[in-house]
Amino acid sequence: MPLARTRELLTTAHPLFAFNVITTEHAEAIATAAEAANAPAILQISENAVKFHGGNLTPLATATAAVARTSTAQLALHLDHIESEELLHAAAAHDFSSVMFDASRLPYADNVKATAEAVRWAHRRDITLEAELGRIGGKPGDAHTPGIRTDPTEAARYAAETGVDALAVAVGSSHAMTDRTATLDHTLIARLREAVPVPLVLHGSSGVPDAELRRAIAAGIRKVNVGTALNKAYTGAVRAFLEAHPSTVDPRKYLAPAREAMASAVAAYLRLN
């Protein structure tokens, strides 16, 4: 099937789930679950994943696109948390229909300037541009406190000044959580939804319980990003297999159950759709 485009999925899928890809097994697991659920999804590659692959986007992007094209599900490709201008510009050559350009570490005025430039570049190429305002936390140097949450008035101004197509907001989730104990500020989500004219994105969703996710979606979250939950399932399956079969050396033996475990994790999120 031809690759779907993020812009179209954002208007037709509510919510739209986006899952991080680090290895080909991640992409295959996401596609398998999306096919079984008959649900669209986004396969997203982060700048950190590109760094893991030696800074070379091409191999992982090519493999992920191939998985998506041979799937019967509606799947789009997205670059996530991109700070490098060089990597942003690589999106156009690698089938990505959307990019999350992350200038959230910068002061507000610098964030606006850098993001507006990224938006202009992306729109000339029909690429959807997502950005972040506030600090979602869970990355080096971040502090996950109420004081860094996204202000609705500032968010509305930011959307107008940058022209972004979607906005990641800080409402209580945090990246890299392995326990699902996060509590979201649903009142803030509703206020943001009223103030901001573009789709809202929830990052760090792996740490958010199902009930909290459902409330967030009802309050106005449109796109839900999931990464750590897949890695937790993947690693747990590999660990369990090798503990039970310590003499195994063929990686296919333990990567197969790891891929299945990731597919189950993806399916659980897609059932919230």
C-alpha positions in Angstrom: 0.0 0.0 0.0 1.3 3.5 -0.7 2.5 5.4 2.3 -0.1 7.4 4.2 0.5 11.1 4.9 0.5 12.3 8.4 -1.5 15.4 7.5 -4.4 13.2 6.2 -4.3 10.9 9.2 -4.5 13.8 11.6 -7.8 14.8 10.0 -9.3 11.3 9.8 -8.0 9.4 12.9 -8.9 10.3 16.4 -6.7 9.6 18.2 -3.7 8.9 16.0 -1.1 6.7 17.6 2.6 7.2 16.7 5.1 4.5 17.7 8.9 4.8 17.8 11.1 2.7 15.5 14.6 1.7 16.5 15.1 -1.6 14.7 13.3 -3.3 11.8 11.6 -5.5 14.3 9.9 -2.4 15.8 8.5 -1.4 12.4 7.3 -5.0 11.7 5.6 -5.2 15.1 3.8 -1.9 14.5 2.7 -2.9 11.1 1.4 -6.3 12.2 -0.6 -4.7 15.1 -2.0 -2.0 12.8 -3.1 -4.6 10.2 -4.8 -6.7 12.9 -6.6 -3.7 14.3 -7.4 -2.3 10.9 -6.2 1.0 12.3 -3.8 3.7 10.9 -0.6 4.5 12.7 2.6 6.5 12.4 6.1 4.9 12.4 8.4 7.5 13.8 12.2 7.6 13.9 13.8 9.9 16.5 17.1 11.7 16.2 18.4 9.5 19.0 17.5 6.4 17.0 19.5 7.8 14.1 22.5 8.4 16.4 22.2 4.8 17.5 22.6 3.8 13.8 25.8 5.8 13.5 24.1 9.0 12.5 23.0 7.5 9.1 19.3 7.9 8.6 19.2 6.0 5.2 19.3 2.3 6.3 16.6 2.6 9.0 14.4 5.0 7.0 14.6 2.7 3.9 13.7 -0.4 5.9 10.9 1.3 7.8 9.4 2.7 4.5 9.6 -0.8 3.0 7.8 -2.3 5.9 5.1 0.3 5.6 4.7 0.0 1.9 4.3 -3.8 2.1 1.7 -3.6 4.9 -2.1 -3.4 4.3 -2.4 -0.8 7.0 -2.4 2.9 6.6 1.1 3.8 7.8 2.9 7.2 7.7 6.5 8.0 8.4 7.6 10.7 10.8 10.9 12.0 12.1 10.7 12.8 15.8 12.5 15.2 18.2 14.8 16.5 15.5 17.1 19.2 16.6 19.6 18.9 13.7 18.9 21.1 10.7 20.8 18.6 8.5 18.5 15.7 9.7 15.4 17.9 9.2 16.4 18.5 5.6 17.0 14.8 5.1 13.3 14.1 5.6 12.4 15.2 2.1 14.6 12.5 0.6 13.4 9.6 2.7 9.6 9.5 2.4 8.8 11.3 5.7 5.5 13.3 5.5 6.0 14.9 8.9 8.7 16.0 11.2 8.7 17.0 14.9 11.2 19.8 15.0 12.3 20.3 18.6 13.6 23.7 19.6 12.0 23.5 23.1 15.4 23.8 24.9 15.7 27.4 23.5 14.3 30.6 25.0 10.8 31.4 23.6 11.9 33.9 21.0 14.7 31.7 19.7 12.3 28.7 19.7 9.8 30.7 17.6 12.5 31.9 15.1 14.0 28.4 14.6 10.6 26.7 14.4 9.1 29.3 11.9 12.1 28.7 9.7 11.6 24.9 9.9 7.9 25.4 9.1 8.6 27.4 6.0 11.1 24.8 4.8 8.7 21.9 5.5 5.6 23.6 3.9 7.5 24.2 0.6 7.8 20.4 0.5 4.3 19.5 1.7 5.8 18.2 5.0 3.8 18.5 8.2 5.7 20.2 11.0 5.1 19.5 14.6 6.8 21.4 17.4 7.0 21.5 21.2 6.2 24.2 23.7 7.0 23.6 27.4 9.3 20.9 28.6 7.8 17.4 28.6 10.7 16.0 30.6 12.4 12.6 30.8 15.4 13.7 28.6 18.8 14.7 29.9 18.7 18.1 31.5 14.9 18.2 31.8 13.0 18.7 35.1 9.5 17.3 35.2 7.7 19.9 37.3 4.4 21.8 37.0 6.3 25.0 36.2 7.4 23.8 32.8 3.8 22.9 31.6 2.5 24.6 28.5 0.6 27.9 29.0 -2.5 28.1 26.7 -2.1 31.8 26.0 1.5 31.4 25.0 0.7 28.2 23.0 -1.9 30.1 21.0 0.6 32.9 20.3 3.3 30.3 19.4 1.1 28.5 16.9 0.3 31.8 15.2 3.9 33.0 15.1 5.4 29.8 13.8 2.6 28.3 11.6 3.1 24.8 13.0 0.7 22.1 12.0 0.7 20.3 15.4 1.9 21.1 18.9 3.4 18.8 21.5 2.3 20.0 24.9 3.6 19.5 28.4 0.6 18.4 30.5 2.1 15.9 33.0 3.6 13.1 31.0 7.3 12.4 30.8 9.6 10.6 28.3 11.2 7.2 29.2 8.8 6.2 32.0 8.7 2.4 32.5 5.8 2.5 35.1 2.4 3.8 34.0 1.9 6.2 36.9 1.7 9.6 35.3 -1.2 11.8 36.1 -2.2 14.3 33.4 -3.7 17.8 33.8 -6.9 17.3 31.9 -8.2 20.8 32.7 -5.1 22.1 31.1 -5.5 19.9 28.0 -9.1 21.2 27.6 -7.8 24.8 27.9 -5.1 24.1 25.4 -7.6 22.6 23.0 -9.8 25.7 23.2 -6.8 28.0 22.7 -4.7 26.3 20.1 -6.1 25.8 16.5 -3.8 22.9 15.6 -3.8 19.2 16.8 -2.3 18.6 20.2 0.3 15.9 20.7 1.0 13.9 23.8 4.6 12.8 24.2 5.8 10.3 26.9 2.6 8.3 26.7 4.2 5.1 27.8 4.0 6.3 31.4 0.3 7.2 31.2 -2.4 4.6 32.3 -5.2 3.7 29.9 -7.8 5.6 31.9 -5.7 8.8 31.8 -5.1 8.4 28.1 -8.8 8.0 27.4 -9.5 11.2 29.4 -6.7 13.0 27.6 -8.1 12.0 24.2 -11.6 13.1 25.2 -10.2 16.4 26.4 -8.5 17.2 23.1 -5.3 15.2 22.5 -5.2 14.1 18.8 -1.8 12.4 18.4 -0.4 10.0 21.0 3.4 9.1 20.9 4.5 5.8 22.4 8.1 4.5 22.6 9.3 3.1 25.9 6.4 0.7 26.1 7.6 -1.1 23.0 11.1 -1.2 24.3 9.9 -2.6 27.6 8.0 -5.4 25.8 10.9 -6.1 23.5 13.6 -6.3 26.2 11.3 -8.2 28.5 10.7 -10.9 25.9 14.4 -11.2 25.0 15.4 -11.4 28.7 12.8 -14.1 29.4 13.8 -16.2 26.4 17.5 -16.1 27.2 16.9 -16.9 30.8 14.9 -19.9 29.8 17.4 -20.9 26.9 20.8 -19.6 28.0 22.7 -21.5 25.3 20.9 -19.8 22.5 23.1 -17.9 20.0 20.7 -17.5 17.0 19.2 -14.0 17.4 16.1 -15.1 15.5 15.1 -17.3 18.3 14.7 -14.4 20.8 13.9 -11.6 18.4 10.8 -13.4 17.2 9.1 -13.4 20.6 10.4 -9.9 21.1 8.7 -8.7 17.9 5.5 -10.5 19.0 5.6 -8.8 22.4 6.0 -5.4 20.8 3.0 -6.1 18.5 0.9 -7.0 21.5 1.9 -3.7 23.2 1.0 -1.7 20.0 -2.3 -3.6 19.7 -3.2 -2.6 23.3 -2.8 1.1 22.5 -4.7 0.8 19.2 -7.6 -0.7 21.1 -8.0 2.6 22.8 -8.8 4.2 19.4 
